Each structure stands twice: as structure tokens, then as C-alpha cells.
Amino acid sequence: MGSLRAGGITLLLITAIIHIVDSVKMDMSPSAVDDQFLKCRDGMLQKVLGGLLQQELRANSKFQKAWDKTVCDSSIPNGTVQHTKALAMYTHEVKEFSTEFDTAVQSQGGNASSYEGFPFKALHFLLTDALRLLGGKGCGTVCHHSRNKYEVSEGAEVRFGRFIAVTSSCDDSETHDGGTLFEITSCTAVQVDNHACDPEEVDMLIQPFEVFKVLDVADNKIDKYRRIRLNHTRTESYSNHDCYLFSRSSSSLNSCILLLLAASLCLHPYFLGQTLL
């Protein structure tokens, strides 16, 4: 009897843990890396191609492996080989790496210190810039199928806080039991399949910074999934920061200058006194 009770408690705990893992609260993703590089695009590209990308590849074996195995002979207008490779690698979903990247993008942009530790600055820039170069075709309805059940209230403003793969297919048969089907009116969705060597499950990508309003949330009791309708809500998408990498460098330089100036002012009376003596 005792063993049965213990087994029952264990089962309840496992069920609770699974529920927690599968349930995702949706909000404005305030800690997301959402830089649009509006004021530093050329400088950032120079940094990425000048050594930052190679430095980050060497520092992460999963990143290096995923990068090395990606082969794509497509091209992005006015882009580099690195733009194409970044887009192909991400959209072909190299599983051993994509989860780590998505988690980092969602969590390491809350402030300059967090961003300093973000290990995928080059890849994030290349993806953001590739989508900018490809450009969108205005606003339209797309869908995203998720294994997770998202928790959100109608009327709330939200962001995904990471790159989201979407398709033009809103067939609910593709949605997993207990998962979520998003119907999204997006104005940043960019068609990428023709420039990423035709990934099987990705037609378009949505940027981390796009803001949506939740129109409604409905549970399908029969097929056991949740349907959430989102609508693009701002004429200009929202970012918590722009050009963090450069503002950090500038801030550090200014701090050094101030310290040197303070030191010189402290020393000045001493040397002046010595001269007068």
C-alpha cells in the first residue's frame, strides 16, 4: 500500500513538472536581445567579419559544428556569404544548437552587462541584417505551431523575443496535442526559403522585436490545443536597446578618460606644491 501511495505521489510530481515545462508565459520579453542595429549597421558588419564571428565560433563547439555542416549556395542581395550561411543554418534547425541560441536571445539582452555575456552577437546580427536585406512584403497572416502551451491574456501586448519560424499554412492538424497554434498578422515576416536552400518547415521568419496585441485565446477541447490570434500593433516595432556593443565600448572609454582626468587632478596639487618648495 505504501509503495502504491509513493508511486502515485511520484506520478503526480512528474505530471506537475511536465506541465510546468510545457507552459510558457507570454509577455513583452523584456530581457530579449532585440537590437535592430539602426545606428551602427556598417560598424557591426565590420566587427562581425573582422573577427567577432570566428571568435564566437571557436568559443562554442555546438555553434562551430552547426556552422561547419551548413552548406548553401543561395545568395542574399547585397549580403555576404556569412549572411546566407547564418540564415540557412538557423532555418534548417540544427537541433543541437538552435535551442541554446533561442534561449540566449530571449534572456541576455536586458542590460549592457547581460549583452556583454551574450555569446552569439555575430549570428544574431547576421540574421537580423539578412532579414533587413531581404525585406518584407507588407503585413499578412502567417501561422506558428508550437509544442508548448502559451499562457496570455486577451488584450495584452506581447513579443516572442526571439526569431520565430512561421508558415502560410494554418492547418490545425499540424499542431501538437497540448500545444499552441498562433494565427499572426505580422509586418516583419520575411520570406526566407528561397535564400536559405529551401528548409522543409520554414517559409518565413518573424523578428524578435515585433510587438503584437492578443486578439483572443481559445482552447480546442476536441483536438486539445490552444489557438491564439495576434495582431501587429505598432507602426514601429519596439527594441529595448540599439547598438549595445558600441554603447558599451563608448561607455568604457569614457569611464577610462574620467578616471585618468580624476587622477591627474589629484596629482596636480602635489606636483604644484613640490615646484613651489
Kinemage of the C-alpha trace (Angstrom):
@kinemage 1
@onewidth
@group {chain A} dominant
@subgroup {mainchain}
@vectorlist {calphas} color= white
{ca met a 1} P 0.000 0.000 0.000
{ca gly a 2} L 2.824 2.343 0.925
{ca ser a 3} L 4.608 1.672 -2.359
{ca leu a 4} L 1.410 2.376 -4.315
{ca arg a 5} L 0.978 5.682 -2.490
{ca ala a 6} L 4.619 6.601 -3.139
{ca gly a 7} L 4.196 5.676 -6.791
{ca gly a 8} L 1.094 7.848 -7.010
{ca ile a 9} L 2.906 10.822 -5.480
{ca thr a 10} L 5.820 10.332 -7.884
{ca leu a 11} L 3.430 10.267 -10.843
{ca leu a 12} L 1.762 13.478 -9.655
{ca leu a 13} L 5.151 15.167 -9.296
{ca ile a 14} L 6.218 14.079 -12.776
{ca thr a 15} L 2.921 15.334 -14.214
{ca ala a 16} L 3.362 18.683 -12.454
{ca ile a 17} L 6.914 19.041 -13.733
{ca ile a 18} L 5.845 18.236 -17.294
{ca his a 19} L 3.042 20.815 -17.002
{ca ile a 20} L 5.490 23.484 -15.822
{ca val a 21} L 7.918 22.726 -18.646
{ca asp a 22} L 5.189 22.822 -21.322
{ca ser a 23} L 3.542 26.012 -20.053
{ca val a 24} L 5.079 29.270 -21.325
{ca lys a 25} L 4.034 32.697 -20.078
{ca met a 26} L 3.939 35.222 -22.914
{ca asp a 27} L 4.834 38.872 -22.256
{ca met a 28} L 6.936 41.682 -23.726
{ca ser a 29} L 10.152 39.633 -23.310
{ca pro a 30} L 11.979 42.481 -21.535
{ca ser a 31} L 15.239 40.520 -21.354
{ca ala a 32} L 15.396 39.683 -25.067
{ca val a 33} L 18.300 40.579 -27.335
{ca asp a 34} L 16.265 42.808 -29.663
{ca asp a 35} L 18.899 45.106 -31.185
{ca gln a 36} L 17.965 46.356 -34.669
{ca phe a 37} L 21.412 47.946 -35.288
{ca leu a 38} L 19.744 51.028 -36.769
{ca lys a 39} L 22.636 53.374 -35.974
{ca cys a 40} L 25.591 51.018 -36.304
{ca arg a 41} L 24.838 48.543 -39.093
{ca asp a 42} L 28.044 49.124 -41.078
{ca gly a 43} L 30.213 49.178 -37.970
{ca met a 44} L 28.668 45.964 -36.684
{ca leu a 45} L 29.133 44.202 -40.016
{ca gln a 46} L 32.796 45.221 -39.993
{ca lys a 47} L 33.184 43.878 -36.441
{ca val a 48} L 31.472 40.581 -37.283
{ca leu a 49} L 33.534 39.927 -40.396
{ca gly a 50} L 36.669 41.324 -38.766
{ca gly a 51} L 36.962 38.553 -36.184
{ca leu a 52} L 33.920 38.503 -33.884
{ca leu a 53} L 32.236 35.643 -35.762
{ca gln a 54} L 35.356 33.460 -35.711
{ca gln a 55} L 35.941 34.248 -32.045
{ca glu a 56} L 32.413 33.137 -31.115
{ca leu a 57} L 32.654 30.020 -33.279
{ca arg a 58} L 35.854 28.953 -31.524
{ca ala a 59} L 34.236 29.510 -28.124
{ca asn a 60} L 31.256 27.196 -28.738
{ca ser a 61} L 31.693 23.709 -30.186
{ca lys a 62} L 27.964 23.298 -30.949
{ca phe a 63} L 27.952 26.578 -32.853
{ca gln a 64} L 31.117 25.588 -34.736
{ca lys a 65} L 29.712 22.157 -35.625
{ca ala a 66} L 26.384 23.560 -36.830
{ca trp a 67} L 28.155 26.256 -38.847
{ca asp a 68} L 30.586 23.817 -40.472
{ca lys a 69} L 27.871 21.351 -41.530
{ca thr a 70} L 25.705 24.056 -43.150
{ca val a 71} L 26.133 24.217 -46.917
{ca cys a 72} L 24.024 26.594 -49.009
{ca asp a 73} L 24.820 28.067 -52.418
{ca ser a 74} L 21.962 30.586 -52.440
{ca ser a 75} L 22.637 34.288 -52.040
{ca ile a 76} L 21.075 37.324 -50.391
{ca pro a 77} L 21.044 40.555 -52.449
{ca asn a 78} L 23.758 42.907 -51.120
{ca gly a 79} L 24.591 40.336 -48.439
{ca thr a 80} L 27.691 38.285 -47.706
{ca val a 81} L 28.329 34.551 -47.709
{ca gln a 82} L 28.054 34.742 -43.929
{ca his a 83} L 24.534 36.223 -44.144
{ca thr a 84} L 23.379 33.290 -46.271
{ca lys a 85} L 25.072 30.691 -44.103
{ca ala a 86} L 23.582 32.133 -40.899
{ca leu a 87} L 20.089 32.119 -42.388
{ca ala a 88} L 20.434 28.583 -43.768
{ca met a 89} L 21.845 27.228 -40.508
{ca tyr a 90} L 19.052 28.712 -38.406
{ca thr a 91} L 16.143 27.808 -40.681
{ca his a 92} L 17.329 24.238 -41.179
{ca glu a 93} L 17.099 23.936 -37.385
{ca val a 94} L 20.249 22.188 -36.302
{ca lys a 95} L 18.632 20.900 -33.107
{ca glu a 96} L 21.770 20.548 -31.020
{ca phe a 97} L 22.365 24.287 -31.357
{ca ser a 98} L 19.087 26.115 -32.110
{ca thr a 99} L 17.591 25.654 -28.624
{ca glu a 100} L 20.697 27.100 -26.972
{ca phe a 101} L 20.676 30.075 -29.346
{ca asp a 102} L 16.943 30.796 -28.910
{ca thr a 103} L 17.224 30.668 -25.117
{ca ala a 104} L 20.169 33.072 -25.135
{ca val a 105} L 18.367 35.528 -27.442
{ca gln a 106} L 15.332 35.528 -25.142
{ca ser a 107} L 17.290 36.109 -21.950
{ca gln a 108} L 20.564 38.003 -22.438
{ca gly a 109} L 19.563 41.466 -23.638
{ca gly a 110} L 18.077 43.032 -20.518
{ca asn a 111} L 21.023 45.384 -19.989
{ca ala a 112} L 24.529 46.086 -21.263
{ca ser a 113} L 26.159 43.664 -18.807
{ca ser a 114} L 23.891 40.798 -19.871
{ca tyr a 115} L 24.530 41.546 -23.530
{ca glu a 116} L 28.278 41.557 -22.917
{ca gly a 117} L 27.952 37.881 -21.927
{ca phe a 118} L 25.700 37.021 -24.888
{ca pro a 119} L 27.797 34.516 -26.885
{ca phe a 120} L 26.051 34.854 -30.257
{ca lys a 121} L 26.352 38.552 -31.125
{ca ala a 122} L 27.624 37.792 -34.633
{ca leu a 123} L 24.911 35.265 -35.514
{ca his a 124} L 22.149 37.473 -34.097
{ca phe a 125} L 23.396 40.394 -36.186
{ca leu a 126} L 23.716 38.315 -39.365
{ca leu a 127} L 20.147 37.009 -39.016
{ca thr a 128} L 18.730 40.462 -38.229
{ca asp a 129} L 20.619 42.041 -41.113
{ca ala a 130} L 19.759 39.235 -43.551
{ca leu a 131} L 16.051 39.772 -42.891
{ca arg a 132} L 16.517 43.523 -43.323
{ca leu a 133} L 18.261 42.990 -46.665
{ca leu a 134} L 15.568 40.616 -47.899
{ca gly a 135} L 12.802 42.945 -46.735
{ca gly a 136} L 9.184 42.139 -46.056
{ca lys a 137} L 6.209 42.472 -48.376
{ca gly a 138} L 3.956 44.375 -46.023
{ca cys a 139} L 1.620 42.874 -43.459
{ca gly a 140} L -0.029 39.483 -43.780
{ca thr a 141} L -1.356 36.493 -41.846
{ca val a 142} L 1.014 33.651 -41.023
{ca cys a 143} L 0.973 30.780 -38.530
{ca his a 144} L 3.319 29.287 -35.977
{ca his a 145} L 2.862 25.831 -34.461
{ca ser a 146} L 4.359 25.244 -31.013
{ca arg a 147} L 4.595 22.151 -28.818
{ca asn a 148} L 4.230 24.403 -25.762
{ca lys a 149} L 1.015 25.750 -24.270
{ca tyr a 150} L 1.297 29.544 -24.050
{ca glu a 151} L -0.377 31.488 -21.246
{ca val a 152} L -1.503 35.027 -22.103
{ca ser a 153} L -4.486 37.330 -21.593
{ca glu a 154} L -6.621 38.858 -24.317
{ca gly a 155} L -5.702 42.490 -24.945
{ca ala a 156} L -2.105 42.126 -23.731
{ca glu a 157} L 0.855 43.426 -25.740
{ca val a 158} L 3.479 40.763 -26.324
{ca arg a 159} L 6.652 39.878 -28.200
{ca phe a 160} L 8.168 36.482 -28.921
{ca gly a 161} L 11.601 37.848 -28.005
{ca arg a 162} L 13.366 35.542 -30.473
{ca phe a 163} L 13.263 34.674 -34.148
{ca ile a 164} L 10.081 32.755 -34.917
{ca ala a 165} L 9.670 30.405 -37.872
{ca val a 166} L 6.252 30.810 -39.483
{ca thr a 167} L 4.443 29.404 -42.496
{ca ser a 168} L 1.481 30.381 -44.613
{ca ser a 169} L -0.224 27.118 -43.588
{ca cys a 170} L -2.665 27.404 -40.691
{ca asp a 171} L -3.720 23.757 -40.816
{ca asp a 172} L -4.515 22.800 -37.218
{ca ser a 173} L -3.673 19.164 -37.939
{ca glu a 174} L -0.016 20.228 -37.701
{ca thr a 175} L -0.465 21.408 -34.109
{ca his a 176} L 0.690 19.016 -31.372
{ca asp a 177} L -1.655 17.824 -28.614
{ca gly a 178} L -1.420 20.279 -25.749
{ca gly a 179} L 0.398 22.773 -27.971
{ca thr a 180} L -0.471 26.189 -29.401
{ca leu a 181} L -1.447 27.374 -32.858
{ca phe a 182} L -0.650 31.057 -33.392
{ca glu a 183} L -2.509 32.959 -36.108
{ca ile a 184} L -0.394 36.071 -36.556
{ca thr a 185} L -0.866 39.260 -38.528
{ca ser a 186} L 2.782 40.267 -38.877
{ca cys a 187} L 4.502 43.201 -40.559
{ca thr a 188} L 8.090 41.939 -40.133
{ca ala a 189} L 7.670 38.396 -41.508
{ca val a 190} L 10.206 37.871 -44.282
{ca gln a 191} L 10.168 35.122 -46.906
{ca val a 192} L 13.420 33.227 -46.495
{ca asp a 193} L 13.006 29.788 -48.081
{ca asn a 194} L 14.374 30.806 -51.499
{ca his a 195} L 17.501 32.268 -49.895
{ca ala a 196} L 18.165 29.509 -47.355
{ca cys a 197} L 18.244 26.462 -49.633
{ca asp a 198} L 14.588 25.523 -49.063
{ca pro a 199} L 14.251 24.486 -45.427
{ca glu a 200} L 11.407 21.982 -45.074
{ca glu a 201} L 9.348 23.604 -42.322
{ca val a 202} L 10.152 27.324 -42.597
{ca asp a 203} L 8.719 29.743 -45.131
{ca met a 204} L 9.284 32.963 -43.211
{ca leu a 205} L 10.879 34.397 -40.079
{ca ile a 206} L 9.496 36.984 -37.660
{ca gln a 207} L 11.927 39.307 -35.866
{ca pro a 208} L 12.314 39.277 -32.037
{ca phe a 209} L 11.311 42.931 -31.694
{ca glu a 210} L 7.864 42.924 -33.335
{ca val a 211} L 5.026 43.831 -30.946
{ca phe a 212} L 1.597 42.195 -31.104
{ca lys a 213} L -1.748 42.598 -29.390
{ca val a 214} L -3.524 39.426 -28.287
{ca leu a 215} L -6.911 39.418 -30.023
{ca asp a 216} L -8.235 36.227 -28.476
{ca val a 217} L -7.283 32.959 -26.803
{ca ala a 218} L -9.385 29.825 -27.324
{ca asp a 219} L -8.931 26.193 -26.309
{ca asn a 220} L -9.959 23.453 -28.715
{ca lys a 221} L -11.315 20.811 -26.348
{ca ile a 222} L -11.636 18.126 -29.026
{ca asp a 223} L -8.183 18.351 -30.601
{ca lys a 224} L -6.560 19.514 -27.343
{ca tyr a 225} L -4.673 22.565 -28.493
{ca arg a 226} L -4.831 26.315 -27.856
{ca arg a 227} L -5.383 28.886 -30.603
{ca ile a 228} L -4.026 32.405 -30.056
{ca arg a 229} L -4.617 35.239 -32.520
{ca leu a 230} L -2.052 38.039 -32.580
{ca asn a 231} L -2.153 41.326 -34.460
{ca his a 232} L 0.774 43.646 -35.215
{ca thr a 233} L 0.108 46.645 -33.012
{ca arg a 234} L 2.788 49.275 -33.578
{ca thr a 235} L 3.792 51.217 -36.645
{ca glu a 236} L 7.389 50.917 -35.433
{ca ser a 237} L 8.481 47.729 -33.724
{ca tyr a 238} L 9.937 48.045 -30.252
{ca ser a 239} L 13.505 47.496 -29.065
{ca asn a 240} L 14.896 47.944 -25.572
{ca his a 241} L 18.272 48.950 -26.943
{ca asp a 242} L 20.191 49.751 -30.094
{ca cys a 243} L 23.887 49.155 -30.722
{ca tyr a 244} L 24.645 47.798 -27.218
{ca leu a 245} L 28.066 46.573 -28.302
{ca phe a 246} L 29.147 50.061 -29.320
{ca ser a 247} L 27.500 51.916 -26.439
{ca arg a 248} L 29.311 49.560 -24.063
{ca ser a 249} L 32.666 50.306 -25.705
{ca ser a 250} L 31.959 54.030 -25.674
{ca ser a 251} L 30.917 53.898 -22.025
{ca ser a 252} L 34.085 52.019 -21.064
{ca leu a 253} L 36.240 54.534 -22.940
{ca asn a 254} L 34.512 57.477 -21.273
{ca ser a 255} L 34.989 55.841 -17.861
{ca cys a 256} L 38.705 55.420 -18.520
{ca ile a 257} L 39.016 59.062 -19.589
{ca leu a 258} L 37.205 60.237 -16.456
{ca leu a 259} L 39.440 58.093 -14.229
{ca leu a 260} L 42.584 59.467 -15.868
{ca leu a 261} L 41.283 63.012 -15.524
{ca ala a 262} L 40.465 62.472 -11.845
{ca ala a 263} L 43.903 61.007 -11.219
{ca ser a 264} L 45.606 63.944 -12.906
{ca leu a 265} L 43.608 66.427 -10.818
{ca cys a 266} L 44.590 64.603 -7.630
{ca leu a 267} L 48.259 64.602 -8.573
{ca his a 268} L 48.313 68.204 -9.780
{ca pro a 269} L 48.381 69.881 -6.314
{ca tyr a 270} L 51.187 67.538 -5.230
{ca phe a 271} L 53.445 68.446 -8.138
{ca leu a 272} L 52.473 72.096 -7.819
{ca gly a 273} L 53.456 72.018 -4.137
{ca gln a 274} L 56.778 70.382 -4.967
{ca thr a 275} L 57.507 73.104 -7.525
{ca leu a 276} L 56.745 75.886 -5.052
{ca leu a 277} L 59.039 74.292 -2.457
